[in-house]
Amino acid sequence: MNLRIALLLTLLAPMLKAQGDLEVRVIDVQSLLEPLRDASVAVWGLPIKNALSSIRDGEDTAEPEPVWLVEPDTLVNQLRDAIDPKGWPEGCLIRLNDSRRHLIVIQTPQVLDRLEATVQRMARRLNLSIEVEVLVVKANAAALAGLMGGGGVVSESRFNALMQGEDQGLTVVANASTTTLSGIRARIVSGRNHRRVAVTEVEVAQSSRIADPNVLVLRDGLDLSVRPMLLPDGRVHVRVQGGYDRDLVTRQVQTRQDSKLELPSLQVQRVSGNATLLAGEGFVLGTVSGDDEGSGLLIIRARSTSPVAAEVGDRFQPYPIAYLTQSFMRLPTLDLGLNPRRPDGGSGFREEPTGYVSGSEIVDFIRRGVTPRWWGENLYELSPQRDWLWVAAGPEHHRGVTNFLGALGRSRARSVTAEVMVVTLASRALADIGPARGLEQLRQILRSPAALRRFHAVSATEIGGSVELLGGEEYAYLREFNVEIAMGSEMVEPEVDTGFSGVYVQLRPTELTGDQLGLDYRIETGGRDTMTTRDAGTLE
């Protein structure tokens, strides 16, 4: 490739001498055109497909599609307009070489310097790194109440105190972090796999036995998918999906006579949510089981680690628009207690094809609303995910675009923090709950000693999106079948199945009129000795 560039420069040299002060320069644009990929999604759904398999439902094995920070086919036009379309007289040239790693440009030295500076600014802007930090904390009802006092938002000072072990109200069980780019999904995994050997001894006939060993792989730890998105005002919008599992002690079951089987049991927690954070802030999401110690509450923080100030007077400016264009988070429904389980396991990280506004609509709104007669081809959507909008314009037009996108973002910024509690109440405490009770009074009743807490979950979502919360214990149980294999001979054939004891909640807030909100909800509960119950409806 270098030989081809050298040959081209040699052929162009006589032409350049004839045209005065034009020069040829090779500009490296690999940092702009290097394809990126989203990380795989975190596990969603119950983790054991069956008790004799280590395959998890919800694991996305498909290779994510590549994402370009800048579309290669339009980069040349964008840079030409960044300088000025009228500034390219006859004899000037700008083109990508075949490898799409270098620009070959023929221009005056002054224009070449401006082009190189523009490419460097683009690279800095598009490669802004965002650090995502996750804390897994133990939180009982009282500690969770304190966290929710701020609407589920954790200040920078308290998050730092938690990181350093100086917060007395919460105990950090685990922490993990990663770094990604705006709009690029990252996956955070922390913990370990436990191997359990389950040996089934089956009496075949008389004194004959057969041993059937099975190796189970159970996950103990954190598994999250996180997609942070930079907003035009410097805040970070973060979407999270995943959970935290805890491997419980396996149980040995006596099946019949001398037949035995070791069965696993897992504490399972799943949550989805999204929030818009100021620099250094975190937000709370997760579930807490009914024990006094609590378990596995998640606190997420996402912050830009490489801030770049806007360069005043630069004709070519980027505007992050991923928060506006990416689809609402819509996770699939999960069914508890069904046997056999649905083929897809209720798994996956799926989104509706439509979102708040599309990139093409934003471009159209700007063309119509900000000095309509001026715009030519000076608006570009650079990424397949439309994470960035680049504008080639003067200061007045940049101010108009900034104001428009700011107003559009504020109209979407409304979010809802959901707190779900499932409790057992005495009849007299239940009688105190009525439509006249205010929210704080209701919380006091639900958190009082009279309320036996079974399930407690928190999360946040934007209006129009959804959250899903799941907490409980997944366990394996044994079913037996007697199979006659010969005259008078029987073989005990145990079959292992899985069950779930816990709560699953899906919430979708919708905007009605004024300040009124609607809430579509779906609740399922299941237990070891009870049937699965389901409730769904809409509240105003």
C-alpha positions in Angstrom: 0.0 0.0 0.0 2.9 2.4 0.8 4.4 1.6 -2.6 1.2 2.6 -4.3 1.1 5.9 -2.4 4.7 6.6 -3.2 4.0 5.9 -6.9 1.0 8.2 -7.0 3.1 11.0 -5.4 5.8 10.5 -8.0 3.3 10.8 -10.9 1.7 13.9 -9.4 5.0 15.8 -8.7 5.4 17.4 -12.2 1.7 18.5 -12.2 2.1 20.1 -8.8 5.1 22.2 -9.9 3.1 23.4 -12.8 0.3 24.6 -10.6 2.2 26.9 -8.2 1.8 26.5 -4.5 -0.3 23.4 -4.5 1.0 20.5 -2.4 0.1 16.9 -1.9 -0.3 15.4 1.5 -1.3 12.0 2.9 -3.6 12.2 6.0 -4.1 9.2 8.2 -7.9 8.7 8.9 -7.7 5.2 10.3 -8.9 6.3 13.7 -12.1 7.6 12.1 -12.8 4.6 9.8 -11.8 1.7 12.1 -15.0 -0.4 12.5 -16.2 -1.0 16.1 -18.5 -3.6 17.5 -21.0 -3.7 20.3 -20.3 -6.2 23.0 -22.7 -9.2 23.3 -25.8 -8.8 25.4 -26.0 -9.9 29.0 -27.9 -12.9 30.1 -31.7 -12.3 30.4 -34.2 -14.8 31.7 -33.6 -17.7 34.0 -30.0 -18.9 33.8 -30.5 -22.7 33.9 -32.0 -24.1 30.7 -32.3 -27.4 32.5 -30.5 -28.7 35.5 -28.2 -30.9 33.5 -27.0 -28.2 31.1 -24.7 -25.3 31.4 -26.3 -23.5 28.4 -27.9 -20.2 29.5 -31.1 -18.8 28.0 -30.7 -15.3 26.8 -27.1 -15.5 25.6 -26.7 -13.8 22.2 -24.1 -15.7 20.3 -24.5 -13.8 17.1 -21.6 -11.5 16.1 -22.7 -7.9 16.5 -22.7 -5.8 13.3 -19.7 -3.5 12.9 -20.3 0.2 13.6 -18.4 3.0 11.9 -17.8 6.3 13.7 -17.8 7.9 10.3 -19.3 6.5 7.1 -16.4 6.0 4.7 -18.5 6.9 1.6 -19.3 10.3 2.9 -16.1 11.3 4.7 -14.7 13.0 1.7 -17.8 15.2 1.1 -17.9 16.1 4.8 -14.3 17.3 4.9 -14.7 19.2 1.6 -17.6 21.1 3.1 -15.8 21.6 6.4 -13.2 23.7 4.5 -15.6 25.4 2.1 -17.1 23.9 -1.1 -15.9 27.1 -3.0 -12.3 26.5 -1.8 -11.6 23.6 -4.2 -10.5 25.1 -7.5 -9.5 23.1 -10.6 -6.4 21.0 -9.9 -7.3 20.3 -6.3 -8.1 16.8 -5.2 -9.4 14.9 -2.1 -10.0 11.1 -2.1 -9.6 8.0 0.0 -7.2 5.4 -1.1 -8.3 1.8 -1.6 -7.5 0.6 1.9 -9.6 3.4 3.3 -7.0 4.3 5.8 -5.5 7.4 4.2 -6.8 10.6 2.5 -4.8 11.8 -0.5 -5.2 15.6 -0.7 -3.9 18.2 -3.2 -4.4 21.7 -1.9 -2.6 24.8 -0.7 -0.5 24.4 2.5 -3.0 26.6 4.4 -6.0 24.4 3.5 -4.0 21.2 4.1 -3.2 22.4 7.6 -6.8 23.2 8.3 -7.8 19.7 6.9 -5.4 18.0 9.2 -6.6 20.0 12.2 -10.2 19.1 11.3 -9.5 15.4 11.1 -7.7 15.5 14.5 -10.7 17.3 16.0 -13.1 14.7 14.6 -11.0 11.9 16.0 -11.0 13.5 19.4 -14.7 14.1 19.4 -15.7 10.7 18.2 -13.3 8.8 20.4 -14.5 10.4 23.7 -14.2 7.6 26.2 -16.9 6.9 28.8 -16.1 5.0 32.0 -18.8 2.8 33.4 -18.5 1.7 37.1 -20.8 -0.8 38.8 -21.1 -1.5 42.6 -22.9 -4.5 44.0 -24.0 -3.6 47.5 -26.0 -5.3 50.3 -28.9 -3.1 51.2 -31.7 -3.9 53.6 -35.0 -2.1 53.6 -33.7 0.8 55.7 -30.6 1.3 53.6 -32.6 1.2 50.4 -35.1 3.7 51.8 -32.1 6.1 52.4 -30.9 5.7 48.8 -34.4 6.3 47.4 -34.6 9.5 49.4 -32.8 11.2 46.5 -35.0 9.7 43.9 -32.6 6.8 43.2 -29.7 9.2 42.3 -26.4 8.7 44.2 -24.2 11.8 44.5 -20.6 11.8 43.5 -19.4 12.1 47.1 -21.4 9.1 48.3 -20.4 7.0 45.3 -16.7 7.7 46.0 -17.3 6.9 49.7 -18.8 3.6 48.7 -15.8 2.9 46.4 -13.4 3.5 49.3 -15.5 1.5 51.9 -16.3 4.6 53.9 -20.1 4.5 53.7 -21.5 2.9 56.9 -25.0 2.3 55.5 -24.1 -0.1 52.7 -21.7 -3.0 52.2 -20.0 -3.3 48.9 -20.0 -7.0 47.8 -18.3 -6.5 44.4 -17.3 -3.8 41.9 -16.4 -3.7 38.3 -15.7 -1.2 35.6 -15.1 -0.8 31.9 -14.5 1.9 29.3 -16.4 2.3 26.0 -17.4 5.0 23.5 -20.7 6.9 23.3 -23.3 4.6 21.8 -21.2 1.5 21.9 -22.5 -1.2 24.1 -20.1 -2.7 26.7 -20.5 -5.8 28.8 -19.4 -6.1 32.4 -18.8 -9.5 33.9 -17.5 -10.1 37.3 -17.5 -13.3 39.4 -16.8 -16.9 38.8 -18.2 -20.2 37.6 -18.9 -23.0 40.0 -18.8 -26.6 38.7 -21.1 -29.0 40.5 -21.0 -32.7 39.9 -24.4 -34.3 40.1 -24.2 -38.1 40.4 -27.4 -40.1 40.0 -27.3 -43.7 41.3 -30.0 -45.8 39.7 -30.9 -49.4 40.8 -31.4 -51.3 37.5 -32.2 -54.8 38.7 -31.5 -56.7 42.0 -28.0 -55.5 43.0 -27.1 -53.9 39.8 -26.6 -50.1 39.7 -25.6 -47.5 37.2 -24.0 -44.2 38.0 -24.9 -41.2 35.8 -22.6 -38.3 36.6 -23.4 -34.8 35.2 -21.3 -31.6 35.5 -23.3 -28.4 36.1 -21.8 -25.0 35.6 -23.4 -22.3 37.7 -22.6 -18.6 37.5 -21.9 -16.7 40.7 -21.5 -13.0 40.0 -22.4 -10.0 37.9 -23.4 -9.8 34.2 -24.5 -6.5 32.7 -24.9 -4.9 29.3 -24.4 -1.1 29.4 -24.8 1.4 26.6 -23.8 4.9 27.6 -24.6 7.9 25.3 -23.1 11.4 25.5 -25.7 14.2 25.5 -25.1 17.7 23.9 -25.0 19.3 27.4 -22.2 17.0 28.6 -24.4 14.6 30.7 -24.4 10.9 30.0 -27.5 8.8 29.4 -27.0 5.1 30.3 -29.0 2.0 29.6 -28.5 -1.1 31.6 -29.8 -4.7 31.4 -28.6 -7.8 33.2 -28.3 -9.0 36.7 -26.5 -10.6 39.6 -26.7 -14.4 40.5 -25.6 -16.1 43.7 -24.9 -19.8 43.7 -26.6 -21.4 46.7 -25.6 -24.8 48.2 -26.7 -27.8 46.2 -29.1 -30.1 47.8 -28.8 -33.9 47.8 -32.2 -35.6 47.1 -33.0 -39.2 48.0 -35.1 -40.4 45.0 -35.9 -44.0 45.7 -34.1 -46.7 47.7 -30.4 -45.9 47.0 -31.0 -43.4 44.1 -29.6 -40.0 44.8 -29.2 -36.8 42.9 -27.5 -33.5 43.8 -29.7 -30.5 42.6 -28.6 -26.9 42.3 -30.2 -23.7 43.5 -29.5 -20.1 42.5 -30.5 -16.8 43.8 -31.5 -14.9 40.6 -31.8 -11.1 40.1 -32.5 -9.4 36.9 -33.1 -5.7 36.2 -33.3 -3.2 33.3 -33.3 0.6 33.5 -31.9 3.8 32.2 -31.1 7.2 33.6 -29.5 10.5 32.7 -26.6 11.4 34.9 -24.6 14.5 35.7 -20.8 14.2 36.0 -19.9 11.8 38.8 -23.5 10.8 39.7 -24.8 7.2 39.9 -28.2 5.7 40.0 -29.8 2.8 41.8 -31.3 -0.2 40.2 -31.8 -3.8 41.2 -33.7 -6.1 43.5 -33.4 -7.0 47.1 -34.7 -10.3 48.4 -36.7 -10.8 51.5 -33.9 -11.7 53.9 -32.7 -9.1 56.4 -29.2 -8.9 54.9 -30.4 -8.0 51.5 -28.5 -8.9 48.4 -27.2 -7.7 45.0 -28.5 -4.1 44.7 -26.7 -2.4 41.8 -25.4 1.2 41.6 -24.3 2.4 38.2 -22.1 5.4 37.3 -21.2 6.5 33.8 -19.0 9.6 33.1 -16.9 11.0 30.3 -13.2 10.6 31.1 -11.9 12.7 28.2 -13.9 15.9 28.0 -13.2 18.2 25.1 -14.3 21.8 25.1 -16.0 23.1 21.9 -13.5 24.9 19.7 -14.9 28.4 19.2 -15.2 29.5 15.7 -14.8 26.0 14.2 -16.9 25.7 11.1 -17.4 22.0 11.5 -19.0 20.9 14.8 -20.4 17.6 16.0 -23.6 17.1 17.9 -24.3 13.9 19.8 -27.9 12.8 19.0 -27.9 9.1 20.0 -30.0 9.9 23.1 -32.7 11.2 20.7 -32.5 8.6 17.9 -32.0 5.3 19.6 -35.1 3.2 20.2 -36.9 3.0 23.5 -35.8 0.1 25.5 -38.4 -2.7 25.1 -37.4 -6.0 26.7 -39.4 -9.1 25.9 -41.8 -10.5 28.4 -40.7 -13.4 30.6 -43.0 -16.1 31.8 -42.5 -17.8 35.1 -43.6 -21.3 36.1 -44.3 -22.5 32.6 -43.3 -26.1 31.6 -42.1 -26.6 29.0 -40.5 -23.1 28.7 -41.0 -21.1 25.5 -38.4 -21.9 22.8 -36.8 -18.5 23.1 -36.7 -18.7 26.9 -38.0 -15.2 27.2 -34.5 -14.0 26.4 -32.7 -11.3 24.5 -32.0 -7.6 24.4 -34.5 -6.4 21.9 -35.7 -3.0 21.1 -38.7 -1.6 19.2 -37.8 -0.4 15.7 -39.1 3.1 16.4 -37.8 5.6 18.9 -38.4 9.1 20.0 -37.2 10.8 16.7 -35.2 9.6 13.8 -31.9 11.1 12.5 -33.6 12.1 9.2 -36.4 13.9 11.1 -33.8 15.9 13.1 -32.1 16.9 9.9 -35.4 17.9 8.3 -36.5 19.9 11.4 -33.2 21.8 11.4 -33.4 22.6 7.7 -37.0 23.9 8.1 -36.5 25.7 11.5 -33.0 27.2 11.5 -32.5 29.7 8.6 -34.3 27.5 6.0 -32.8 29.2 2.9 -29.2 28.7 3.9 -28.8 25.0 4.3 -27.3 23.1 1.4 -25.7 19.7 2.0 -24.3 20.8 5.3 -25.9 18.3 7.6 -24.6 14.7 7.9 -25.4 11.6 9.9 -22.1 9.8 10.2 -22.9 6.5 11.9 -25.3 3.7 11.1 -26.7 4.2 14.6 -26.8 8.0 14.0 -24.9 8.7 17.2 -23.5 12.0 15.8 -24.7 14.8 13.6 -22.0 16.9 12.0 -22.8 20.5 10.9 -20.7 22.7 8.6 -22.0 26.2 9.3 -21.2 29.6 10.8 -21.5 30.6 14.4 -25.1 31.9 14.1 -26.3 28.6 12.6 -24.4 26.6 15.2 -26.2 28.6 18.0 -29.6 27.7 16.3 -28.8 24.0 16.1 -27.6 23.9 19.7 -30.8 25.6 20.9 -33.0 23.3 18.9 -31.3 20.1 20.0 -31.4 21.3 23.6 -35.1 21.9 23.5 -35.7 18.5 21.8 -33.7 16.8 24.5 -35.5 18.5 27.3 -38.8 17.4 25.9 -37.7 13.7 26.1 -35.8 14.0 29.4 -38.8 13.2 31.6 -38.2 9.9 33.4 -39.9 7.9 36.1 -38.2 6.2 39.1 -40.1 3.0 40.0 -40.0 1.4 43.4 -41.8 -1.9 43.7 -42.5 -3.7 47.0 -44.3 -7.0 47.5 -45.1 -7.5 51.2 -47.3 -9.6 53.5 -49.5 -7.5 55.7 -51.7 -8.2 58.7 -55.4 -7.6 58.1 -55.5 -4.4 60.3 -52.4 -3.0 58.4 -54.1 -3.8 55.1 -57.2 -1.9 56.2 -55.1 1.2 56.7 -54.3 1.3 53.0 -56.8 3.2 51.0 -57.1 5.6 48.1 -56.9 8.6 50.4 -53.4 7.6 51.6 -50.5 9.7 50.3 -47.3 8.2 48.9 -45.2 8.8 52.0 -47.9 7.4 54.3 -48.1 4.3 52.1 -44.4 3.9 52.2 -44.4 4.1 56.0 -47.0 1.3 56.2 -45.1 -0.9 53.7 -41.8 -0.4 55.5 -43.2 -0.8 59.0 -42.5 -3.9 61.2 -46.0 -5.1 60.4 -45.0 -5.6 56.7 -43.0 -8.8 56.0 -41.0 -7.8 52.9 -40.9 -10.5 50.2 -39.5 -8.5 47.3 -38.2 -5.0 46.8 -36.9 -3.6 43.5 -36.0 -0.2 42.1 -35.2 1.1 38.6 -35.8 4.1 36.4 -36.9 4.5 32.8 -37.9 7.3 30.4 -41.5 7.8 29.6 -42.3 5.5 26.7 -39.7 2.9 27.7 -40.0 0.0 30.1 -38.3 -1.7 33.0 -38.3 -5.3 34.0 -37.5 -6.5 37.5 -37.0 -10.1 38.6 -35.9 -11.5 41.9 -36.1 -14.8 43.6 -34.6 -18.3 43.6 -34.4 -20.8 40.7 -34.2 -24.4 41.8 -34.0 -27.8 40.3 -36.4 -30.5 41.3 -36.8 -34.2 40.5 -39.6 -36.1 38.8 -39.5 -39.9 38.7 -40.7 -42.4 36.1 -40.7 -46.2 36.5 -39.7 -47.9 33.3 -40.1 -51.6 32.9 -37.1 -53.0 31.1 -37.7 -56.8 31.5 -40.1 -59.2 33.1 -40.4 -58.0 36.7 -37.5 -55.6 36.4 -37.9 -51.9 36.7 -35.6 -49.0 36.3 -36.1 -45.7 38.1 -35.5 -42.9 35.5 -35.3 -39.6 37.3 -36.0 -36.4 35.2 -34.8 -33.1 36.4 -36.8 -29.9 35.8 -36.5 -26.3 37.0 -38.8 -24.0 38.9 -38.8 -20.4 40.1 -39.8 -19.0 43.4 -40.0 -15.2 43.3 -41.5 -12.1 41.6 -41.3 -10.7 38.0 -42.5 -7.2 37.3 -42.7 -5.3 34.0 -43.6 -1.6 34.0 -44.2 0.8 31.1 -45.0 4.4 31.9 -46.9 6.4 29.3 -47.7 10.1 29.1 -51.4 11.0 29.2 -52.3 14.7 29.5 -50.5 17.5 31.4 -48.7 16.0 34.4 -50.8 12.8 34.4 -49.0 9.5 33.8 -50.3 6.1 32.9 -48.6 2.9 34.0 -49.0 -0.4 32.2 -47.9 -3.2 34.5 -47.5 -6.9 34.5 -46.8 -8.9 37.7 -46.1 -12.6 38.1 -45.4 -14.5 41.3 -44.4 -18.1 41.7 -43.3 -20.4 44.6 -42.1 -23.9 45.3 -45.5 -25.0 46.7 -47.8 -22.5 44.9 -49.1 -22.0 41.4 -47.8 -19.1 39.3 -50.1 -16.1 39.6 -50.4 -13.3 37.0 -51.8 -9.8 37.1 -51.8 -7.1 34.4 -53.5 -3.8 33.9 -53.2 0.0 33.5 -53.1 2.6 36.2 -53.5 6.4 36.0 
